[in-house]
C-alpha cells in the first residue's frame, strides 16, 4: 500500500449529469463512505436507496434565494480547504466541529446549452453555477487532501481507487488531468 494513500471516508456529491449516479452512490456506500449531497442529487441518491446527508442538514442552514445559495457555507469550504498535513488547519476545523471531505464529485450545469437553446436572459442567468465552481476550486487548491472527480467517465478510476483503499496524490492529480 503506498505511503501517500488518501483513504476516502467522506464525499461531497453535486452533479448535473446523473449518469451512473445510482452505481456511484451504491459503490461509495458499500465502501463505507459517508455521503453528503445537494438538492436533486441528494434526492436521486435517496431514491436509489443510498444513505446521504443533505447539505442543508450538514450545514444547519437552508438553501436560500431560490437555490442560489446552497453550498456557499464555511462548513462546506473549510471541509474542502483544510490541509490534512497542516496541524493548525486540522485543529481549527476540529474546534469548529468540522470534518474534512476526502472526495468531491461535481460536474457543472452546461450553461452554454441554456444560452444556445434560446432561453430568456433571466432564465439563462439563473443557470450560472456559483457553488459548483467554488467547490471545485476549493478542492483543487487542496489537491493534496481532496480527490476531485468532475466527469462520470472518471467513475471507473474512482471505483478502482475505492478497492485499493484510496487515492495516491499522483493518481488524484492524473485523474483530474484526464478530465480536461
Contact map, one row per residue, 1 for C-alpha under 8 A:
111010000000000000000000000000000000000000000000000000000000000000000000000000000000000000000000000000000000000000000000000000000000000000000000000000000000000000000000000000000000
111110000000000000000000000000000000000000000000000000000000000000000000000000000000000000000000000000000000000000000000000000000000000000000000000000000000000000000001000000000000
111110000000000000000000000000000000000000000000000000000000000000000000000000000000000000000000000000000000000000000000000000000000000000000000000000000000000000000000000000000000
011111000000000000000000000000000000000000000000000000000000000000000000000000000000000000000000000000000000000000000000000000000000000000000000000000000000000000000001100000000000
111111100000000000000000000000000000000000000000000000000000000000000000000000000000000000000000000000000000000000000000000000000000000000000000000000000000000000001111100000000000
000111110000000000000000000000000000000000000000000000000000000000000000000000000000000000000000000001000000000000000000000000000000000000000000100000000000000000001111100000000000
000011111000000000000000000000000000000000000000000000000000000000000000000000000000000000000000000001000000000000000000000000000000000000000000000000000000000000001110000000000000
000001111110000000000000000000001000000000000000000000000000000000000000000000000000000000000000000001100000000000000000000000000000000000000000000000000000000001001110000000000000
000000111110000000000000000000011100000000000000000000000000000000000000000000000000000000000000000011000000000000000000000000000000000000000000000000000000000000000000000000000000
000000011111000000000000000000001111000000000000000000000000000000000000000000000000000000000000000111100000000000000000000000000000000000000000000000000000000000000000000000000000
000000011111100000000000000000001111000000000000000000000000000000000000000000000000000000000000000011111000000000000000000000000000000000000000000000000000000000000000000000000000
000000000111110000000000000000000011100000000000000000000000000000000000000000000000000000000000000010111000000000000000000000000000000000000000000000000000000000000000000000000000
000000000011111000000000000000000011110010000000000000000000000000000000000000000000000000000000000000011100000000000000000000000000000000000000000000000000000000000000000000000000
000000000001111100000000000000000000111010000000000000000000000000000000000000000000000000000000000000001110000000000000000000000001000000000000000000000000000000000000000000000000
000000000000111111000000000000000000000010000000000000000000000000000000000000000000000000000000000000001111000000000000000000000000000000000000000000000000000000000000000000000000
000000000000011111000000000000000000000010000000000000000000000000000000000000000000000000000000000000000111100000000000000000000000000000000000000000000000000000000000000000000000
000000000000001111100000000000000000000000000000000000000000000000000000000000000000000000000000000000000011100000000000000000000000000000000000000000010000000000000000000000000000
000000000000001111111000000000000000000010000000000000000000000000000000000000000000000000000000000000000000000000000000000000000000000000000000000000000000000000000000000000000000
000000000000000011111000000000000000000000000000000000000000000000000000000000000000000000000000000000000000000000000000000000000000000000000000000000010000000000000000000000000000
000000000000000001111111000000000000000000000000000000000000000000000000000000000000000000000000000000000000000000000000000000000000000000000000000000010000000000000000000000000000
000000000000000001111111100000000000000000001000000000000000000000000000000000000000000000000000000000000000000000000000000000000000000000000000000000000000000000000000000000000000
000000000000000000011111110000000000000000011001010000000000000000000000000000000000000000000000000000000000000000000000000000000000000000000000000000000000000000000000000000000000
000000000000000000011111111000000000000000000000000000000000000000000000000000000000000000000000000000000000000000000000000000000000000000000000000000000000000000000000000000000000
000000000000000000011111111100000000000000000000000000000000000000000000000000000000000000000000000000000000000000000000000000000000000000000000000000000010000000000000000000000000
000000000000000000001111111110000000000000001000010000000000000000000000000000000000000000000000000000000000000000000000000000000000000000000000000000000000000000000000000000000000
000000000000000000000111111111000000000000000000010000000000000000000000000000000000000000000000000000000000000000000000000000000000000000000000000000000000000000000000000000000000
000000000000000000000011111111100000000000000000000000000000000000000000000000000000000000000000000000000000000000000000000000000000000000000000000000000000001000000000000000000000
000000000000000000000001111111111110000000000000000000000000000000000000000000000000000000000000000000000000000000000000000000000000000000000000000000000000000001000000000000000000
000000000000000000000000111111111110000000000000011000000000000000000000000000000000000000000000000000000000000000000000000000000000000000000000000000000000000000000000000000000000
000000000000000000000000011111111000000000000000000000000000000000000000000000000000000000000000000000000000000000000000000000000000000000000000000000000000000000000000000000000000
000000000000000000000000001111111000000000000000000000000000000000000000000000000000000000000000000000000000000000000000000000000000000000000000000000000000000001000000000000000000
000000001000000000000000000111111100000000000000000000000000000000000000000000000000000000000000000000000000000000000000000000000000000000000000000000000000000000000000000000000000
000000011110000000000000000111111110000000000000000000000000000000000000000000000000000000000000000000000000000000000000000000000000000000000000000000000000000000000000000000000000
000000001110000000000000000110011111000000000000000100000000000000000000000000000000000000000000000000000000000000000000000000000000000000000000000000000000000000000000000000000000
000000000111100000000000000110001111100000000000001110000000000000000000000000000000000000000000000000000000000000000000000000000000000000000000000000000000000000000000000000000000
000000000111100000000000000000000111110001000000000111100100000000000000000000000000000000000000000000000000000000000000000000000000000000000000000000000000000000000000000000000000
000000000001110000000000000000000011111011000000000111100000000000000000000000000000000000000000000000000000000000000000000000000000000000000000000000000000000000000000000000000000
000000000000110000000000000000000001111111000000000001110000000000000110000000000000000000000000000000000000000000000000000000000000000000000000000000000000000000000000000000000000
000000000000010000000000000000000000111111100000000001100000000000000000000000000000000000000000000000000000000000000000000000000000000000000000000000000000000000000000000000000000
000000000000000000000000000000000000011111110000000000000000000000000000000000000000000000000000000000000000000000000000000000000000000000000000000000000000000000000000000000000000
000000000000111101000000000000000000111111111000000000000000000000000000000000000000000000000000000000000000000000000000000000000000000000000000000000000000000000000000000000000000
000000000000000000000000000000000001111111111100000111000000000000000000000000000000000000000000000000000000000000000000000000000000000000000000000000000000000000000000000000000000
000000000000000000000000000000000000001111111110000000000000000000000000000000000000000000000000000000000000000000000000000000000000000000000000000000000000000000000000000000000000
000000000000000000000100000000000000000111111111000000000000000000000000000000000000000000000000000000000000000000000000000000000000000000000000000000000000000000000000000000000000
000000000000000000001100100000000000000011111111111100000000000000000000000000000000000000000000000000000000000000000000000000000000000000000000000000000000000000000000000000000000
000000000000000000000000000000000000000001111111111100000000000000000000000000000000000000000000000000000000000000000000000000000000000000000000000000000000000000000000000000000000
000000000000000000000000000000000000000000111111110000000000000000000000000000000000000000000000000000000000000000000000000000000000000000000000000000000000000000000000000000000000
000000000000000000000100000000000000000000011111110000000000000000000000000000000000000000000000000000000000000000000000000000000000000000000000000000000000000000000000000000000000
000000000000000000000000000000000000000000001111111000000000000000000000000000000000000000000000000000000000000000000000000000000000000000000000000000000000000000000000000000000000
000000000000000000000100110010000000000000001111111100000000000000000000000000000000000000000000000000000000000000000000000000000000000000000000000000000000000000000000000000000000
000000000000000000000000000010000010000000001100111110000000000000000000000000000000000000000000000000000000000000000000000000000000000000000000000000000000000000000000000000000000
000000000000000000000000000000000111100001001100011111000000000000000000000000000000000000000000000000000000000000000000000000000000000000000000000000000000000000000000000000000000
000000000000000000000000000000000011100001000000001111101100000000000000000000000000000000000000000000000000000000000000000000000000000000000000000000000000000000000000000000000000
000000000000000000000000000000000001111001000000000111111100000000000000000000000000000000000000000000000000000000000000000000000000000000000000000000000000000000000000000000000000
000000000000000000000000000000000001111000000000000011111110000000000110000000000000000000000000000000000000000000000000000000000000000000000000000000000000000000000000000000000000
000000000000000000000000000000000000010000000000000001111111111000000100000000000000000000000000000000000000000000000000000000000000000000000000000000000000000000000000000000000000
000000000000000000000000000000000000000000000000000011111111110000000000000000000000000000000000000000000000000000000000000000000000000000000000000000000000000000000000000000000000
000000000000000000000000000000000001000000000000000011111111000000000000001000000000000000000000000000000000000000000000000000000000000000000000000000000000000000000000000000000000
000000000000000000000000000000000000000000000000000000111111100000000000101100000000000000000000000000000000000000000000000000000000000000000000000000000000000000000000000000000000
000000000000000000000000000000000000000000000000000000011111110000000000000000000000000000000000000000000000000000000000000000000000000000000000000000000000000000000000000000000000
000000000000000000000000000000000000000000000000000000011011111000000000000000000000000000000000000000000000000000000000000000000000000000000000000000000000000000000000000000000000
000000000000000000000000000000000000000000000000000000011001111100000100000000000000000000000000000000000000000000000000000000000000000000000000000000000000000000000000000000000000
000000000000000000000000000000000000000000000000000000010000111111111100000000000000000000000000000000000000000000000000000000000000000000000000000000000000000000000000000000000000
000000000000000000000000000000000000000000000000000000000000011111111100000000000000000000000000000000000000000000000000000000000000000000000000000000000000000000000000000000000000
000000000000000000000000000000000000000000000000000000000000001111111000000000000000000000000000000000000000000000000000000000000000000000000000000000000000000000000000000000000000
000000000000000000000000000000000000000000000000000000000000001111111000000000000000000000000000000000000000000000000000000000000000000000000000000000000000000000000000000000000000
000000000000000000000000000000000000000000000000000000000000001111111100000000000000000000000000000000000000000000000000000000000000000000000000000000000000000000000000000000000000
000000000000000000000000000000000000000000000000000000000000001111111100000000000000000000000000000000000000000000000000000001000100000000000000000000000000000000000000000000000000
000000000000000000000000000000000000000000000000000000000000001111111111000000000000000000000000000000000000000000000000000000000010000000000000000000000000000000000000000000000000
000000000000000000000000000000000000010000000000000000110000011100111111100000000000000000000000000000000000000000000000000000000010000000000000000000000000000000000000000000000000
000000000000000000000000000000000000010000000000000000100000000000001111100100000000000000000000000000000000000000000000000000000010001000000000000000000000000000000000000000000000
000000000000000000000000000000000000000000000000000000000000000000001111110110000000000000000000000000000000000000000000000000000010010000000000000000000000000000000000000000000000
000000000000000000000000000000000000000000000000000000000010000000000111111110000000000000000000000000000000000000000000000000000000000000000000000000000000000000000000000000000000
000000000000000000000000000000000000000000000000000000000000000000000001111111100000000000000000000000000000000000000000000000000000000000000000000000000000000000000000000000000000
000000000000000000000000000000000000000000000000000000000110000000000000111111100000000000000000010000000000000000000000000000000000000000000000000000000000000000000000000000000000
000000000000000000000000000000000000000000000000000000000010000000000011111111110000000000000000000000000000000000000000000000000000000000000000000000000000000000000000000000000000
000000000000000000000000000000000000000000000000000000000000000000000001111111111000000000000000000000000000000000000000000000000000001001000000000000000000000000000000000000000000
000000000000000000000000000000000000000000000000000000000000000000000000011111111100000000001000010100000000000000000000000000000000000000000000000000000000000000000000000000000000
000000000000000000000000000000000000000000000000000000000000000000000000011111111100000000001000011110000000000000000000000000000000000000000000000000000000000000000000000000000000
000000000000000000000000000000000000000000000000000000000000000000000000000111111100000000000000000111000000000000000000000000000000001001100100010000000000000000000000000000000000
000000000000000000000000000000000000000000000000000000000000000000000000000011111110000000000000000000000000000000000000000000000000000001101100000000000000000000000000000000000000
000000000000000000000000000000000000000000000000000000000000000000000000000001111111010011001000000100000000000000000000000000000000000000000100100000000000000000000000000000000000
000000000000000000000000000000000000000000000000000000000000000000000000000000001111110011000000000000000000000000000000000000000000000000000101100000000000000000000000000000000000
000000000000000000000000000000000000000000000000000000000000000000000000000000000111111011000000000000000000000000000000000000000000000000000000100000000000000000000000000000000000
000000000000000000000000000000000000000000000000000000000000000000000000000000000011111000000000000000000000000000000000000000000000000000000000100000000000000000000000000000000000
000000000000000000000000000000000000000000000000000000000000000000000000000000000111111111000000000000000000000000000000000000000000000000000000000000000000000000000000000000000000
000000000000000000000000000000000000000000000000000000000000000000000000000000000001111111100000000000000000000000000000000000000000000000000000000000000000000000000000000000000000
000000000000000000000000000000000000000000000000000000000000000000000000000000000000011111110000000000000000000000000000000000000000000000000000000000000000000000000000000000000000
000000000000000000000000000000000000000000000000000000000000000000000000000000000111011111111000000000000000000000000000000000000000000000000000000000000000000000000000000000000000
000000000000000000000000000000000000000000000000000000000000000000000000000000000111011111111100000000000000000000000000000000000000000000000000000000000000000000000000000000000000
000000000000000000000000000000000000000000000000000000000000000000000000000000000000001111111110000000000000000000000000000000000000000000000000000000000000000000000000000000000000
000000000000000000000000000000000000000000000000000000000000000000000000000000000000000111111111000000000000000000000000000000000000000000000000000000000000000000000000000000000000
000000000000000000000000000000000000000000000000000000000000000000000000000001100100000011111111111000000000000000000000000000000000000000000000000000000000000000000000000000000000
000000000000000000000000000000000000000000000000000000000000000000000000000000000000000001111111111000000000000000000000000000000000000000000000000000000000000000000000000000000000
000000000000000000000000000000000000000000000000000000000000000000000000000000000000000000111111110000000000000000000000000000000000000000000000000000000000000000000000000000000000
000000000000000000000000000000000000000000000000000000000000000000000000000000000000000000011111110000000000000000000000000000000000000000000000000000000000000000000000000000000000
000000000000000000000000000000000000000000000000000000000000000000000000000000000000000000001111111000000000000000000000000000000000000000000000000000000000000000000000000000000000
000000000000000000000000000000000000000000000000000000000000000000000000001001100000000000001111111100000000000000000000000000000000000000000000000000000000000000000000000000000000
000000000000000000000000000000000000000000000000000000000000000000000000000000100000000000001100111110000000000000000000000000000000000000000000000000000000000000000000000000000000
000000000100000000000000000000000000000000000000000000000000000000000000000001110100000000000000011111000000000000000000000000000000000000000000000000000000000000000000000000000000
000000001111000000000000000000000000000000000000000000000000000000000000000000110000000000000000001111110000000000000000000000000000000000000000010000000000000000000000000000000000
000001111110000000000000000000000000000000000000000000000000000000000000000000010000000000000000000111110000000000000000000000000000000000000000111000000000000000000000000000000000
000000010111000000000000000000000000000000000000000000000000000000000000000000000000000000000000000011111000000000000000000000000000000000000000011110000000000000000000000000000000
000000000011100000000000000000000000000000000000000000000000000000000000000000000000000000000000000011111100000000000000000000000000000100100000011110000000000000000000000000000000
000000000011111000000000000000000000000000000000000000000000000000000000000000000000000000000000000000111110000000000000000000000000000000000000000111100000000000000000000000000000
000000000000111100000000000000000000000000000000000000000000000000000000000000000000000000000000000000011111000000000000000000000001000100000000000111100000000000000000000000000000
000000000000011110000000000000000000000000000000000000000000000000000000000000000000000000000000000000001111100000000000000000000001000000000000000001100000000000000000000000000000
000000000000001110000000000000000000000000000000000000000000000000000000000000000000000000000000000000000111110000000000000000001001100000000000000000000000000000000000000000000000
000000000000000110000000000000000000000000000000000000000000000000000000000000000000000000000000000000000011111000000000000000111000000000000000000000000000000000000000000000000000
000000000000000000000000000000000000000000000000000000000000000000000000000000000000000000000000000000000001111111000000000000000000000000000000000000000000000000000000000000000000
000000000000000000000000000000000000000000000000000000000000000000000000000000000000000000000000000000000000111111100000000100110000000000000000000000000000000000000000000000000000
000000000000000000000000000000000000000000000000000000000000000000000000000000000000000000000000000000000000011111110000000000000000000000000000000000000000000000000000000000000000
000000000000000000000000000000000000000000000000000000000000000000000000000000000000000000000000000000000000011111111000000000000000000000000000000000000000000000000000000000000000
000000000000000000000000000000000000000000000000000000000000000000000000000000000000000000000000000000000000011111111110000100100000000000000000000000000000000000000000000000000000
000000000000000000000000000000000000000000000000000000000000000000000000000000000000000000000000000000000000001111111110000100000000000000000000000000000000000000000000000000000000
000000000000000000000000000000000000000000000000000000000000000000000000000000000000000000000000000000000000000111111110000000000000000000000000000000000000000000000000000000000000
000000000000000000000000000000000000000000000000000000000000000000000000000000000000000000000000000000000000000011111110000000000000000000000000000000000000000000000000000000000000
000000000000000000000000000000000000000000000000000000000000000000000000000000000000000000000000000000000000000001111111000000000000000000000000000000000000000000000000000000000000
000000000000000000000000000000000000000000000000000000000000000000000000000000000000000000000000000000000000000001111111101100000000000000000000000000000000000000000000000000000000
000000000000000000000000000000000000000000000000000000000000000000000000000000000000000000000000000000000000000000000111111100000000000000000000000000000000000000000000000000000000
000000000000000000000000000000000000000000000000000000000000000000000000000000000000000000000000000000000000000000000011111110000000000000000000000000000000000000000000000000000000
000000000000000000000000000000000000000000000000000000000000000000000000000000000000000000000000000000000000000000000001111111000000000000000000000000000000000000000000000000000000
000000000000000000000000000000000000000000000000000000000000000000000000000000000000000000000000000000000000000000000011111111100000000000000000000000000000000000000000000000000000
000000000000000000000000000000000000000000000000000000000000000000000000000000000000000000000000000000000000001001100011111111110000000000000000000000000000000000000000000000000000
000000000000000000000000000000000000000000000000000000000000000000000000000000000000000000000000000000000000000000000000111111110000000000000000000000000000000000000000000000000000
000000000000000000000000000000000000000000000000000000000000000000010000000000000000000000000000000000000000000000000000011111110000000000000000000000000000000000000000000000000000
000000000000000000000000000000000000000000000000000000000000000000000000000000000000000000000000000000000000101001000000001111111000000000000000000000000000000000000000000000000000
000000000000000000000000000000000000000000000000000000000000000000000000000000000000000000000000000000000000101000000000000111111100000000000000000000000000000000000000000000000000
000000000000000000000000000000000000000000000000000000000000000000000000000000000000000000000000000000000001100000000000000000111111100000000000000000000000000000000000000000000000
000000000000000000000000000000000000000000000000000000000000000000010000000000000000000000000000000000000000000000000000000000011111110000000000000000000000000000000000000000000000
000000000000000000000000000000000000000000000000000000000000000000001111000000000000000000000000000000000000000000000000000000001111111000000000000000000000000000000000000000000000
000000000000010000000000000000000000000000000000000000000000000000000000000000000000000000000000000000000111000000000000000000001111111100000000000000000000000000000000000000000000
000000000000000000000000000000000000000000000000000000000000000000000000000000000000000000000000000000000001000000000000000000001111111110000000000000000000000000000000000000000000
000000000000000000000000000000000000000000000000000000000000000000000001000000000000000000000000000000000000000000000000000000000111111111000000000000000000000000000000000000000000
000000000000000000000000000000000000000000000000000000000000000000000010000010010000000000000000000000000000000000000000000000000011111111100000000000000000000000000000000000000000
000000000000000000000000000000000000000000000000000000000000000000000000000000000000000000000000000000010100000000000000000000000001111111110000000100000000000000000000000000000000
000000000000000000000000000000000000000000000000000000000000000000000000000000000000000000000000000000000000000000000000000000000000111111111000000000000000000000000000000000000000
000000000000000000000000000000000000000000000000000000000000000000000000000010011000000000000000000000000000000000000000000000000000011111111100000000000000000000000000000000000000
000000000000000000000000000000000000000000000000000000000000000000000000000000011000000000000000000000010000000000000000000000000000001111111110011100000000000000000000000000000000
000000000000000000000000000000000000000000000000000000000000000000000000000000000000000000000000000000000000000000000000000000000000000111111110010100000000000000000000000000000000
000000000000000000000000000000000000000000000000000000000000000000000000000000001000000000000000000000000000000000000000000000000000000011111110000000000000000000000000000000000000
000000000000000000000000000000000000000000000000000000000000000000000000000000011110000000000000000000000000000000000000000000000000000001111111110000000000000000000000000000000000
000000000000000000000000000000000000000000000000000000000000000000000000000000000000000000000000000000000000000000000000000000000000000000111111111100000000000000000000100110000000
000000000000000000000000000000000000000000000000000000000000000000000000000000000010000000000000000000000000000000000000000000000000000000000111111000000000000000000000100000000000
000001000000000000000000000000000000000000000000000000000000000000000000000000000111100000000000000001000000000000000000000000000000000000000111111000000000000000000000000000000000
000000000000000000000000000000000000000000000000000000000000000000000000000000010000000000000000000011110000000000000000000000000000000000110111111100000000000000000000000000000000
000000000000000000000000000000000000000000000000000000000000000000000000000000000000000000000000000001110000000000000000000000000000000000100011111110000000000000000010000100000000
000000000000000000000000000000000000000000000000000000000000000000000000000000000000000000000000000000111100000000000000000000000000000100110010011111000000000000000000000100110000
000000000000000000000000000000000000000000000000000000000000000000000000000000000000000000000000000000111100000000000000000000000000000000000000001111110110010000000000000000110000
000000000000000000000000000000000000000000000000000000000000000000000000000000000000000000000000000000001110000000000000000000000000000000000000000111110100000000000000000000010010
000000000000000000000000000000000000000000000000000000000000000000000000000000000000000000000000000000001110000000000000000000000000000000000000000011111110000000000000000000000010
000000000000000010110000000000000000000000000000000000000000000000000000000000000000000000000000000000000000000000000000000000000000000000000000000011111110000000000000000000000000
000000000000000000000000000000000000000000000000000000000000000000000000000000000000000000000000000000000000000000000000000000000000000000000000000000111111000000000000000000000000
000000000000000000000000000000000000000000000000000000000000000000000000000000000000000000000000000000000000000000000000000000000000000000000000000011111111110000000000000000100010
000000000000000000000001000000000000000000000000000000000000000000000000000000000000000000000000000000000000000000000000000000000000000000000000000010111111111000000000000000000000
000000000000000000000000000000000000000000000000000000000000000000000000000000000000000000000000000000000000000000000000000000000000000000000000000000001111111100000000000000000000
000000000000000000000000000000000000000000000000000000000000000000000000000000000000000000000000000000000000000000000000000000000000000000000000000000000111111110000000000000100000
000000000000000000000000000000000000000000000000000000000000000000000000000000000000000000000000000000000000000000000000000000000000000000000000000010000111111111000000000000000000
000000000000000000000000001000000000000000000000000000000000000000000000000000000000000000000000000000000000000000000000000000000000000000000000000000000011111111100000000000000000
000000000000000000000000000000000000000000000000000000000000000000000000000000000000000000000000000000000000000000000000000000000000000000000000000000000001111111110000000000000000
000000000000000000000000000000000000000000000000000000000000000000000000000000000000000000000000000000000000000000000000000000000000000000000000000000000000111111111110000000000000
000000010000000000000000000100100000000000000000000000000000000000000000000000000000000000000000000000000000000000000000000000000000000000000000000000000000011111111110000000000000
000000000000000000000000000000000000000000000000000000000000000000000000000000000000000000000000000000000000000000000000000000000000000000000000000000000000001111111100000000000000
000000000000000000000000000000000000000000000000000000000000000000000000000000000000000000000000000000000000000000000000000000000000000000000000000000000000000111111110000000000000
000011110000000000000000000000000000000000000000000000000000000000000000000000000000000000000000000000000000000000000000000000000000000000000000000000000000000011111110000000000000
000011110000000000000000000000000000000000000000000000000000000000000000000000000000000000000000000000000000000000000000000000000000000000000000000000000000000011111111000000000000
000011110000000000000000000000000000000000000000000000000000000000000000000000000000000000000000000000000000000000000000000000000000000000000000001000000000000011011111101100000000
010111000000000000000000000000000000000000000000000000000000000000000000000000000000000000000000000000000000000000000000000000000000000000000000000000000000000000000111111100000000
000111000000000000000000000000000000000000000000000000000000000000000000000000000000000000000000000000000000000000000000000000000000000000000011000000000000000000000011111110000000
000000000000000000000000000000000000000000000000000000000000000000000000000000000000000000000000000000000000000000000000000000000000000000000000000000000000000000000001111111000000
000000000000000000000000000000000000000000000000000000000000000000000000000000000000000000000000000000000000000000000000000000000000000000000000000000000000000000000011111111100000
000000000000000000000000000000000000000000000000000000000000000000000000000000000000000000000000000000000000000000000000000000000000000000000010001100000000000000000011111111110000
000000000000000000000000000000000000000000000000000000000000000000000000000000000000000000000000000000000000000000000000000000000000000000000010000000000000000000000000111111111000
000000000000000000000000000000000000000000000000000000000000000000000000000000000000000000000000000000000000000000000000000000000000000000000000000000000000000000000000011111111100
000000000000000000000000000000000000000000000000000000000000000000000000000000000000000000000000000000000000000000000000000000000000000000000000000110000100100000000000001111111110
000000000000000000000000000000000000000000000000000000000000000000000000000000000000000000000000000000000000000000000000000000000000000000000000000111000000000000000000000111111111
000000000000000000000000000000000000000000000000000000000000000000000000000000000000000000000000000000000000000000000000000000000000000000000000000000000000000000000000000011111111
000000000000000000000000000000000000000000000000000000000000000000000000000000000000000000000000000000000000000000000000000000000000000000000000000000000000000000000000000001111111
000000000000000000000000000000000000000000000000000000000000000000000000000000000000000000000000000000000000000000000000000000000000000000000000000001100100000000000000000000111111
000000000000000000000000000000000000000000000000000000000000000000000000000000000000000000000000000000000000000000000000000000000000000000000000000000000000000000000000000000011111
